Amino acid sequence: MFDIFGEQNLSRINTSAKADDIQAFKNSNKTKEAFKCLFETDDDNILPYIEAIKKKAWGKKSTTKRDTAFTLAVCEIMLNPRHPKISVGNDALRNRFNMYWVSI
């Protein structure tokens, strides 16, 4: 995700960062803008940022809509300013995956 957005558009953060650092990251303009970009669609109703992140993460592996829902869920958890953590817990991931799987 950070490679796709680049340092200019999304600052990196360590998953073991302190709560204050996570809060600052989540409230930064860069993070808020990147979060919005996750949900932007192109003319074919594709999520270009999610597709690029998915391709970077899975490489040459053939991917499915389930992989897209999973990628979106992980990215949304990490960037969502209303989610206080950047770590991806099972419950948060499952809830978001199920929501995105139904809507994709």
Secondary structure, DSSP 8 states (H G I E B T S, - for coil): -HHHH-TTTS----TT--HHHHHHHHHSHHHHHHHHHHT---TTS--HHHHHHHHHHHTTS---HHHHHHHHHHHHHHH-TTS--SS--HHHHHHHHHHHHHH-
